[in-house]
Amino acid sequence: MPALSVLPFETSSDLVKPVAGGAHLVVAALVGIAVIVVLITLVKLHPFLALTLGALTVGILAGQDVNDVLTSFTTGFGTTAAGVGALIVLGAMFAKLLADSGGADQIVDTIVGRASGRMLPWAMAAVGAIIGLPMFFEIGLVLLMPVIYLVSRRAQVSLITVGIPALAGLSAMHGFVPPHPGPVTAIDLLGANLGVTLGLGILVAVPTIVVAGPLFGALAGRWVVVEAPTTWETEERDESTRPSFGVTIATVLLPVVLMLGKAVVDIVIDDEDNMVQRVGDVIGNPFVALLIAVIVAMFTFGIGSKMDKQTISDTISEALPPIAGILVIVAAGGGFKQVLVDTGIGTRLAEWAQDANISVLLLAWVLAVLIRLATGSATIATITASSLMVALVDGLSTGETSLVVLAVGAGSLFFSHVNDAGFWLVKEYFGMTVGQTVKTWSLMETVLSVVGLVVVLILGIFV
């Protein structure tokens, strides 16, 4: 099979040389994480400052020069702000237009009208999975948040009950199904078949979403009761000015289609000099796709709902202040992650796990889990774990190799915590404390990871 065209991803962290011994690095990481937790939960320090101090603690205790630690932190901060930050800004603008136009209400009315109270979490899980199929987790979350808020308010249920299923759908697609960078990279590194992996990935994702989404969400909604915030809440509007359901869905899915189109073109054409692929690479870039979506939404949601130019401008401007805190916290999380990466903690843990005498599928999962816990990045966990598994897939069948890819994907989702930018993104959007985020989001990711592994192991019996 010809080598696949790999989507862009950060590779500077791949197999970084550790700066100290394994035990030394593990202690440094644990102390740094403890500093962050204590500063936020007990001292009540702002997460941005806590993450900054935690990163400095890890780097210094690991034995790095202070200037090197600062360079790592600022590099990770800047990279995250430039990537995820820009997407959050565009997504917030899009979401504000969707809400103020009445488009979000239209979607909510349709979902609530067609789904009973018991079926609502299942409907949200399906929506999350569909939106998450071609989209990065952060983009899907930003686009779905106004819908999650409004569904929670209209159905009068905890934000967790309807939010967790949607997050489960988004996260499962990110870990198991191409064209996300993690799965596509693992497919390329391990020489797996794309079609077989896609098919098996869907088989793994469906039962995993069911368990981690609606079923776990029902429990989590009882443990943590969070009311939907008033963000994106608008005064009652004349329903006659709302964009139609068809127009709303078409606009919401526009960036999805653009990015999915790019993935299809990359796979089908695979020629950098081909004009169609060059155009697809531009309009299918997540930033450009969301930028186009915002511009289109100004017409479909703005002018289409009888907003004038000034109202549209004010709506977009009002979308920015509420996300300022989210931006700096998420970026600081990226800085903390980079310090962990540059100390080589993930690499050291991977070397230890590779020496364990366990099955190939379980080893792939454990490697990804350890690197995920150490770095907070699902993509880094996938890349590094897959690189270490290359020699171990020789002689495996096509289906078995694809299952190794999915085992790595399952491990890369395990227990998101304070070194994961996604952790802070969910915490801030859902208005939860660190403890509540761990009991809901972190545990949901763990359930997703473990159930995914179980399904992979079951499939391994028949493949």
N, C-alpha and C positions, 0 to 999 in steps of 0.2 A: 504494500500500500504506500502511495507517495506521502511524503511528510506533509503534515497539515500546516496551514498558515496560522501562526499563533497570534492571538490578539495581544495588544500592548499590555505589559505588566511590569512591575518593579522587580528587577533582578539583582540589585546591588546587595541584597541580603542573603543571596543564595550561597550556603556553605561558607559563611564568614568564619575566619580563623578566630577561635576563642582567645581572649586576652588573658585568661587565667585558668586554673584547674576547675574541673567540673563542680566539685563541692563548693568551692569558693564562689563561683558564678551563681549557683542555685541559691546560696545564702544571700548574696547581694540582691537577687531578684525578689526573694521572699521578703527581705527587709524593706525594699523599695515599695512593694505592693502594700505592706503593712503600714508604712508611713502615709501612703495615699488614703487608705481606708480610715486610719485614725484621724488624720487632719480633716477629712470630710465629715465623718460621723460624730466624732467627739469634740474636736476643736471648732467645727462648723466653718472651716475655711472654704473659700470658693474653689470649686473643682479645678479651675485653671491653675491657681497657685499650688494646689495640692499635687497636681500632675507634674508641674514644673519641678517642685521640690523632690518629688518621688523619683523623677528621672535623674536628677543630680545625685541623689542618694545611691541609686543603682550603679551609675557610672563610676562614682568615686570609690565605692566599696569594691567594685570589680577590679579596681586598679588602673583605670584610665586617667589620663591627664585631664584636668578640669576643662581646659580649652577644647579638647577632643569631645568631651561630653557635651559641652555647649554647642559645638558644631553639629554633633549628631542630633541633638534636640531641635535646633533651629532648622536643620535640613528636613527632619520629619515633620515639623510644624508647617514649614513652607510648602512641602509637597502635598500634605493633606489639605491645607487651605486652598491651594491652587486647583486641586482635583475635586475632592468632595465638597470643599467650600463653595466653589463656583456653581456646582450642581445644586447645592442647597439654596443658593440665592435664586437661581432661575426657577427651581421647583417651587419656592415660596411665592414668587411672582405668579406663576401659573396657578398655584393653589388658591391664592387670593382672588384672582380673576374668576376661577371656577366657583368659589364660594359666593362672591358678591353678585355674580350674574344670576345666581339661583340654579346654576348647573349642578352643584353638589346636592342641593335639595331635590333636584329632579332625579338624580341617581338614587338618593336615599329613599325617596317616595316609591320608586320602582322596586327597589330591593325589599323594603319593608312591606310593600303591598303584595309582593309575590312570595315572600318567605314568612312562615310563622315564627313565633318567638323561639321555638326549639330549633328551627332550621336556619335561623339567622347566622349563627357562628359558622355553619357549614357553607352558607353562601359567601361569607367573608373569606373563608379559606380558599374557596374556588376563585374568587376575585384576585386574592393575593397570588395564587399559583399562576393564573393567566397573565397578570401584569408582570410577575416575576420571571416568566419564561425567557424573554429576551433582555430584561433590564437589570442593571446593577441594583443591589439591595437598597442603597441610599436613595436612588432616584424613585424606585417604587414606593418606598416609605413616605417620601415627601409628597408624592402624588396622591397617595391613599389617605394621608392623615386627615384632610378635611372630611372625607367620606366616613372614616372611622369615628371621628368626633360626632358628626351629625347622626350617624346610626346609633351611637351610644345614647345621645340625648333623646332622639325620637323613640327608641325602643325602651328607654329608661332602664338600661342595664349598665353594669360596670364597664368602663372603658377597656378593662382587661379581657372581659368575656368575649368581646367582638374584635379586640385588637390583636390578641395572641394568635387566633386562627389566621388572620391576615399576615402577620409576621411569619408564621410557620410556612405559609405558602411561598412567600418571598424568599425566605432563607433556604428552603429545600431546593428551589430552582437554582439558587446561587451555588449550592454545593454539589448538586447531582447532574444537572442538565446543561449541555452545551447550548448556546455559544458563550457562556460565561468564561472569563479568563482562566479560572482554576481548572474546571473539567477539560477544557480544550488543551491547556498546557499539559495536564497529566496524560491525556490521550496521545499527544505528540511525543512526550518523553518516553512513555512506556510502549509506544508502537501499537496502541489499541485501535480497533476499528470504530470509526465515528458512529456509523449507523447502529451497530450492535450496542455500543455504549449508550447512545441516545435512547434506544428502546428499553434496555435494562434500567437506565436511569429513571425513566418514567414509571416503570414497575416498582422501583424502590421508593420513588417520591410519593406516590399516591397513598399507600398505607402509612407511610411515615408522617405525612401531613395530617391524615385523619387522627392519628394518635396524639401527635404533638400539638395539633391545632384545636379543633372543636372539643375533643375529649379532655386534654390537659387544660385547655382554656376554661372549661367549666369549673375545674378545681381551682385554678389560679384566680378566677374571678371571685371565688369565695374567700380565698386567703387574703387577697388584696383588693379592696374596693376603692376605685378611683373614678371620680366623676369627670366627665369630659370638660376641659377648660373652655373658656369663652373665645379662645382664638378662632378666627374665621367665622365667628358667630355674627350674623347680620340681622337687621330688622326684617320683619315680615314684608315680603315683596309681592307685588301683583303677579300671580302665576302666569298671566298672559305675556309677561315680558321675559319669562324664562326661556333659555334655549331648549329646543326639543331634546328628548332623550337620545335620538339618533345622532343629532349634531354634537351633543355633549360627549357621548361615547366615542364618536369619530375623532373629536379633538383630543380627548384623553389618550386614545390609542395611537395618535399620530406619531409621537416620539417612539412608541413601542414598535410600530411598523417600520419606521426609518432605521432603527437599530437592528431589528430583525432582518431587514432587507440587506443591510451591510454584511451581516453574518452569512446570509445565504450566498451573496455575491462572492465573499471571500472563499467560501467552500467550493462553489461551482466553478468560478473562473480561475482563481489562484494565480493571477498574473498581474504583477505590480504595474506593468506598462499598459494594461488594458484600460481604455477610457472609462468603461462602465464601472470597473472596480475602483478607479481613482475617484470618480464622482461618489460612488457608494461609501468609500472610506471617509469622505468629507461630510456628507449629509447624515451618515450613520454614526458619526462620532457622538458620544453621549452629550457633550457640551453643545455641539451644533444642533443636534436633534432637539434638545430642550429649548435652545434659543429660537429655533423655527417654531416650536410648539407655542412659546410665549407670544411670538408675533402673530401667529394664526389665532390664538386665543383672544388677542386684543380685538379681533374682528368678530369671531364667532361668539365669544362670551361678552365682550365689551359692547361693540356696536350692535351685535345681534340682540342684546338685551336692552337696547335703547340708552346705553351710557353715552355721554358726550366725551369729547377729547379730554377735558379737564378731569372728569370723574375717573376715566381710565388711568390717567397719569397719577391721580391721587391714590387710586387703588394699588397700583404697583409700588408707589412710595411707601404706603402703609404696610406693605408686606415685609419690609426690611428690618425695622427696629426689633420686632419680636424674635428674630433669629440671630441677633448679634451675639447673645450669650452662647447659643448653640454652636456658632461658628468657632469661637475661641476655645471652647471646651473640646470640641471634636478635633480641632487642630492640635491642641495640647496633647490629646490622646495619641495622635500620630507622632508627636515628638517623643513621648514616652516609649512608644513601640520601637522607634528607630534606635533609641539608646539600648534597648534590650537586644535588638538585632545586631548592632555594631559591636557589642561585647562578645557575641558568639554564643550566647546562652542556648539558642535554639539548636545550633549545630552540635554542641556538646551533649544535649539531651538526646538528639537523634543518634549520635554514635553509641551512647549507652543502650538505647532501645534496640538498635540493630544487632547487638550481640545476644539478645534474648532468643531462646529456642522455642519459638511459637509459630503458628501457621502463617502463611504468607498474607492472607487476608487480615488476620488479627494484627500481625506485625505492621502492616500498612496503616491500619487504623490507629494503633498505639503511637507510631511515629508522628502522624499528623496531629493527634491529640496533644502530645508533649510539646510540639513546636507551636501549636495554637495557644496552649496555655502560657508558653514562654514569651511569644511575640504579639499575641492578640490578633494576628492577621490570618484569615482563612486562606488567602491567596498564597502568602509566604509558606504556610503550613503545607499546602498542596504542592507547591513547586519543590520545596526541600524534600518532603517525604517521597515524592515521585522520583526525584533524582537518586535517592538512596535505594529505591526499589528496582531500578533498571536491571541490575544483574540478577535479581531474584525472579523475574518474570520469564526468563529464557526457558523455553520448552513448554510453557503454559499454552493452552488452547486460546482461541480468539475470545470466547466467552469468559474464560477465567481471567484473562488479562483485563477485560472490561470491568470485571468485578473488583479487581485490584484498584482500578481507577475510582470506582464508586466507594470502596472502603476508605481510600484516602479522602475522598470528598466528605464522607460521613465524619471522619475524625477531625477534619478541618473546621467543623461547626461546633465542636464540643465546648461547653461552658464559657460563653463570652463573659469577660469580667472587666476590671478597671483599666486594663491595658489595650482594650479594643475600642476604637473610635465609635463603632456601632453601639456599644454599651451606653456611651454618653448620649448618643443621638436618640436612642429609645428612651433613656431616662428623662431627658429634657422635653421631648415631644409628649410623653405621657405624664409628665409632671410628678414623677415618683422620687422617693428617696433612694439612696444606694441600696439599702436593705430590701426595699420593695422591688427594685429592678432585678436583684439577684434571685428573689423568690418567684419572679414571673419570667422575665426575658432569659436570664441565665439558665434557669432550670428548663425552660422550653427548648433552648438550644441543646442542652444535655439530652433531653428526651429525644429530640430530633436525631442527634448523633447516635445514640445507643440503639434506637429502633431501626435507624438506617443500617447499622452494622448487623443487627439481627436478621433483617430482610436479606442483606447481601449474603450472609452465611447460609440462609435457607436456600437462596437461589444457587449457591455454590454446590449444593447437593445434587442439583439437577443439570447444571451446565457442564 
